[in-house]
C-alpha cells in the first residue's frame, strides 16, 4: 500500500457538475421457480416480481448487462486531489479494469470537510464501491473489492464511453435568478415633451 496522501491548503475553484442517470432492473420468476434479474422485461412465461429504477452517477444505458448490474447496485466513487500520485494510480487502475466511476475533487476547505464527513479522515484517495469504503490506494484491495462487487474480470466498457468530468466534493448550489431579480420597480418616467419651435429655431 502506498503512503497515504494528506490534504494541504485548498484554494482552487469548483469544477462542473455531472448528471445522474437511472438503470431499470427487472426481477422475475420462471415456471421452474428460477429467479432471474435482467435489464429487459421478462418473457410472457415468466412472472414479473419486482421492477427497480436505480439512480446512479453513470449513464449505464449502453453497458453490457453484467457491467450495468454492477454499476447500478455498487456504483464506484473516487475522491482525489491535485498532485496526488496515489490518486492517479487509483484512477488508472479503475480505467484499465473498465470500471465506470464518478470522481469527486477535493480543492477547497468545504471539499475537505465533505471528505471527512464521508470518510472519517483526510486520507486520499478515498474510494467507495457500493457501501464499502477504502482508505488510501492498495492495488490488491481495490481489485478484490471491485470483483466482489460484481464487476467483470475484463474491460467491458463500450469503445465510445467517456468518463464523466470530475465534480467538486462539496458543490455550491447555483443561485436562483429570481431571488436576485429586482421586484416591484416603479414604472419608468415618461419622456419629456419638447416645446414647439418657431421658424427661427427658438423655443417659446
ChimeraX attribute file (.defattr): number of C-alpha atoms within 10 A of each C-alpha:
attribute: neighborCount
match mode: 1-to-1
recipient: residues
	/A:1	10
	/A:2	11
	/A:3	11
	/A:4	15
	/A:5	20
	/A:6	13
	/A:7	18
	/A:8	12
	/A:9	9
	/A:10	15
	/A:11	10
	/A:12	11
	/A:13	8
	/A:14	18
	/A:15	16
	/A:16	10
	/A:17	15
	/A:18	15
	/A:19	11
	/A:20	10
	/A:21	15
	/A:22	16
	/A:23	19
	/A:24	18
	/A:25	20
	/A:26	17
	/A:27	19
	/A:28	20
	/A:29	17
	/A:30	15
	/A:31	9
	/A:32	7
	/A:33	10
	/A:34	9
	/A:35	14
	/A:36	15
	/A:37	16
	/A:38	16
	/A:39	18
	/A:40	11
	/A:41	15
	/A:42	18
	/A:43	10
	/A:44	8
	/A:45	10
	/A:46	18
	/A:47	16
	/A:48	17
	/A:49	12
	/A:50	11
	/A:51	15
	/A:52	12
	/A:53	12
	/A:54	14
	/A:55	15
	/A:56	20
	/A:57	20
	/A:58	22
	/A:59	21
	/A:60	21
	/A:61	13
	/A:62	11
	/A:63	16
	/A:64	14
	/A:65	17
	/A:66	14
	/A:67	21
	/A:68	27
	/A:69	23
	/A:70	22
	/A:71	27
	/A:72	23
	/A:73	19
	/A:74	20
	/A:75	22
	/A:76	25
	/A:77	18
	/A:78	22
	/A:79	25
	/A:80	29
	/A:81	22
	/A:82	13
	/A:83	9
	/A:84	15
	/A:85	15
	/A:86	21
	/A:87	22
	/A:88	16
	/A:89	16
	/A:90	20
	/A:91	19
	/A:92	12
	/A:93	15
	/A:94	19
	/A:95	15
	/A:96	10
	/A:97	18
	/A:98	19
	/A:99	22
	/A:100	26
	/A:101	23
	/A:102	20
	/A:103	23
	/A:104	24
	/A:105	23
	/A:106	28
	/A:107	23
	/A:108	20
	/A:109	16
	/A:110	15
	/A:111	20
	/A:112	22
	/A:113	17
	/A:114	19
	/A:115	23
	/A:116	12
	/A:117	11
	/A:118	14
	/A:119	18
	/A:120	11
	/A:121	15
	/A:122	22
	/A:123	19
	/A:124	26
	/A:125	27
	/A:126	23
	/A:127	24
	/A:128	22
	/A:129	21
	/A:130	17
	/A:131	11
	/A:132	11
	/A:133	14
	/A:134	18
	/A:135	18
	/A:136	22
	/A:137	25
	/A:138	16
	/A:139	14
	/A:140	9
	/A:141	12
	/A:142	20
	/A:143	16
	/A:144	10
	/A:145	18
	/A:146	21
	/A:147	13
	/A:148	13
	/A:149	20
	/A:150	16
	/A:151	23
	/A:152	18
	/A:153	11
	/A:154	10
	/A:155	15
	/A:156	17
	/A:157	20
	/A:158	11
	/A:159	7
	/A:160	6
	/A:161	13
	/A:162	10
	/A:163	14
	/A:164	16
	/A:165	13
	/A:166	19
	/A:167	18
	/A:168	23
	/A:169	25
	/A:170	19
	/A:171	16
	/A:172	11
	/A:173	6
	/A:174	6
	/A:175	8
	/A:176	8
	/A:177	7
	/A:178	8
	/A:179	8
	/A:180	8
	/A:181	7
	/A:182	7
	/A:183	8
	/A:184	5
	/A:185	6
	/A:186	6
	/A:187	6
	/A:188	6
	/A:189	6
	/A:190	6
	/A:191	6
	/A:192	6
	/A:193	6
	/A:194	7
	/A:195	9
	/A:196	10
	/A:197	10
	/A:198	9
	/A:199	7
	/A:200	6
	/A:201	8
	/A:202	9
	/A:203	10
	/A:204	7
